[in-house]
Amino acid sequence: MSIVRLLVLGVLELKGPSHGYALQRELQAWNIEAWTKVKPGSIYHALKQLTKENKLSEVGTESSTEGPGRTLYQLTESGLTEFKQLLEQSFLSTEQAELAVAVALMQCLPRSRVLELLQAQVQQLQAYQAGLNQLQPDFTERDSAPHTPDLLALWGSHLQVSQNWTEQLITRIQTGEYCFVDERPKTST
């Protein structure tokens, strides 16, 4: 999965039409480089590629006192569909950065759907843990490489921490924290 693609689509969904520099500033405010490998140049590349694929459309230009106007982009229906698909996939990812992006953008989905996806993540983590537990009796030799019992314990510990964290997030969402897309007040046009 392309994290930068998901982030660009997600910020446009959250903020509405924006230019590349505004997207870059928003993601820098999120300290994105600290928890992903996304670099500023990749944001502009993603904008061009998504526009070429008709996931974004150019909707005008914002004038700038420091040079030429900046092109404003917005999601197309196809872009919104892709965003939601990528977001849902990232909730089920075992990659920490992908799950982090899902959490960063979770309010773009309905509360009930986020809860379903996080509960599926817990079930997935439990299944991985069960698989590791089944392997443990097959590997009892600690003294020789690759020290499989220790590796199994390491992986199991990471899975348990992830499961605990996910269950805590589920509890916070169930108790009413956060405001999700289906709960925002309707704006009149």
C-alpha positions as CSV (number, residue, x, y, z in Angstrom):
1,M,0.0,0.0,0.0
2,S,1.2,3.5,-0.7
3,I,1.0,5.5,2.5
4,V,1.6,8.8,0.8
5,R,-1.3,8.1,-1.6
6,L,-3.6,7.4,1.4
7,L,-2.4,10.5,3.2
8,V,-2.9,12.8,0.3
9,L,-6.4,11.5,-0.4
10,G,-7.2,11.6,3.3
11,V,-6.1,15.2,3.9
12,L,-8.1,16.3,0.9
13,E,-11.1,14.5,2.3
14,L,-10.6,16.1,5.7
15,K,-9.7,19.6,4.6
16,G,-11.3,20.0,1.2
17,P,-9.7,21.5,-1.9
18,S,-6.0,22.2,-1.2
19,H,-2.8,22.9,-3.0
20,G,0.4,20.9,-2.6
21,Y,2.1,23.2,-0.3
22,A,-0.9,23.3,2.1
23,L,-0.9,19.4,2.1
24,Q,2.8,19.4,2.8
25,R,2.3,21.9,5.7
26,E,-0.6,19.9,7.1
27,L,1.4,16.6,7.1
28,Q,4.4,18.3,8.6
29,A,2.2,19.6,11.4
30,W,1.3,15.9,12.0
31,N,5.0,15.1,12.2
32,I,4.5,12.6,9.4
33,E,8.2,12.1,8.8
34,A,8.6,10.8,12.4
35,W,6.2,7.9,11.9
36,T,6.3,7.2,8.2
37,K,8.9,7.4,5.4
38,V,6.8,10.0,3.6
39,K,9.0,12.9,2.2
40,P,7.7,16.2,0.9
41,G,8.6,15.5,-2.7
42,S,6.5,12.3,-2.6
43,I,3.4,14.4,-1.9
44,Y,3.8,16.4,-5.1
45,H,4.4,13.2,-7.0
46,A,1.3,11.6,-5.6
47,L,-0.8,14.7,-6.5
48,K,0.4,14.4,-10.1
49,Q,-0.2,10.7,-10.3
50,L,-3.6,10.8,-8.7
51,T,-4.6,13.6,-11.0
52,K,-3.4,11.6,-14.0
53,E,-5.5,8.6,-12.8
54,N,-8.6,10.9,-12.3
55,K,-8.6,10.4,-8.6
56,L,-8.1,14.1,-8.1
57,S,-9.3,17.0,-10.2
58,E,-7.8,20.5,-10.5
59,V,-10.4,23.0,-9.3
60,G,-8.7,26.3,-9.7
61,T,-5.7,28.3,-8.6
62,E,-4.9,30.1,-5.4
63,S,-2.9,33.2,-5.9
64,S,0.4,33.6,-4.1
65,T,2.5,36.6,-3.4
66,E,5.6,34.5,-3.7
67,G,5.3,33.3,-7.2
68,P,2.9,31.7,-9.5
69,G,-0.6,30.6,-8.3
70,R,-0.9,27.2,-6.7
71,T,-3.2,24.6,-8.2
72,L,-6.0,23.5,-6.0
73,Y,-6.9,19.8,-6.0
74,Q,-10.0,18.0,-4.8
75,L,-11.1,14.4,-4.6
76,T,-13.2,12.9,-7.5
77,E,-15.8,10.2,-6.8
78,S,-13.2,7.7,-7.9
79,G,-10.6,9.2,-5.5
80,L,-13.1,9.1,-2.6
81,T,-13.8,5.4,-3.4
82,E,-10.0,4.6,-3.5
83,F,-9.4,6.6,-0.3
84,K,-12.1,4.6,1.6
85,Q,-10.7,1.3,0.3
86,L,-7.1,2.2,1.2
87,L,-8.2,3.4,4.7
88,E,-10.1,0.2,5.4
89,Q,-7.1,-1.9,4.2
90,S,-4.8,0.0,6.5
91,F,-6.9,-0.8,9.6
92,L,-6.1,-4.5,8.9
93,S,-2.4,-4.0,8.2
94,T,0.3,-5.5,10.3
95,E,2.6,-2.6,9.3
96,Q,2.7,-0.1,12.2
97,A,2.9,3.0,9.8
98,E,-0.1,1.8,7.8
99,L,-2.2,1.3,11.0
100,A,-1.0,4.7,12.3
101,V,-2.3,6.4,9.1
102,A,-5.6,4.6,9.6
103,V,-5.9,5.9,13.1
104,A,-4.9,9.4,12.0
105,L,-7.7,9.4,9.4
106,M,-10.3,7.2,11.3
107,Q,-12.8,10.0,11.7
108,C,-13.4,9.9,7.9
109,L,-15.4,6.7,8.4
110,P,-18.5,6.0,10.5
111,R,-17.9,5.1,14.1
112,S,-19.5,1.7,13.6
113,R,-17.3,0.8,10.7
114,V,-14.1,1.9,12.6
115,L,-15.2,-0.4,15.4
116,E,-15.7,-3.3,13.1
117,L,-12.3,-2.8,11.5
118,L,-10.5,-2.5,14.8
119,Q,-12.3,-5.6,16.2
120,A,-11.2,-7.4,13.0
121,Q,-7.6,-6.2,13.7
122,V,-7.9,-7.7,17.3
123,Q,-9.1,-11.0,15.9
124,Q,-6.2,-11.0,13.4
125,L,-3.7,-10.3,16.1
126,Q,-5.2,-13.1,18.2
127,A,-4.9,-15.5,15.3
128,Y,-1.3,-14.6,14.7
129,Q,-0.6,-15.1,18.5
130,A,-2.3,-18.5,18.3
131,G,-0.1,-19.5,15.4
132,L,3.0,-18.5,17.2
133,N,1.9,-20.4,20.3
134,Q,1.5,-23.5,18.1
135,L,5.0,-23.2,16.8
136,Q,6.7,-22.9,20.2
137,P,6.8,-26.7,21.0
138,D,8.6,-27.3,17.7
139,F,11.4,-25.0,18.7
140,T,13.0,-25.7,22.0
141,E,16.7,-25.1,21.2
142,R,17.7,-21.7,22.5
143,D,21.5,-22.0,22.2
144,S,21.8,-22.0,18.4
145,A,20.9,-19.5,15.7
146,P,18.4,-18.2,15.0
147,H,17.3,-18.7,18.6
148,T,13.7,-19.3,17.5
149,P,12.1,-19.6,21.0
150,D,13.4,-16.1,21.7
151,L,12.1,-14.8,18.3
152,L,8.7,-16.3,18.9
153,A,8.6,-14.6,22.3
154,L,9.6,-11.3,20.8
155,W,7.0,-11.5,18.1
156,G,4.4,-12.6,20.6
157,S,5.1,-9.7,22.9
158,H,4.7,-7.2,20.0
159,L,1.4,-8.8,19.1
160,Q,0.2,-8.6,22.6
161,V,1.1,-5.0,23.0
162,S,-0.7,-4.2,19.7
163,Q,-3.7,-6.1,20.8
164,N,-3.9,-4.3,24.2
165,W,-3.5,-0.9,22.5
166,T,-6.2,-1.7,19.9
167,E,-8.6,-2.9,22.6
168,Q,-8.0,0.4,24.5
169,L,-8.7,2.4,21.4
170,I,-11.9,0.4,20.8
171,T,-13.0,1.2,24.4
172,R,-12.4,4.9,23.9
173,I,-14.4,4.9,20.7
174,Q,-17.2,2.9,22.3
175,T,-17.4,5.4,25.1
176,G,-18.0,8.3,22.8
177,E,-14.6,9.8,22.2
178,Y,-13.9,11.3,18.8
179,C,-16.4,12.7,16.3
180,F,-16.8,10.6,13.2
181,V,-18.0,11.4,9.7
182,D,-21.6,10.2,10.4
183,E,-21.8,12.4,13.5
184,R,-20.7,15.7,12.2
185,P,-23.3,18.4,12.0
186,K,-24.7,18.9,8.5
187,T,-23.6,22.2,6.9
188,S,-26.0,24.1,4.8
189,T,-25.0,25.3,1.4
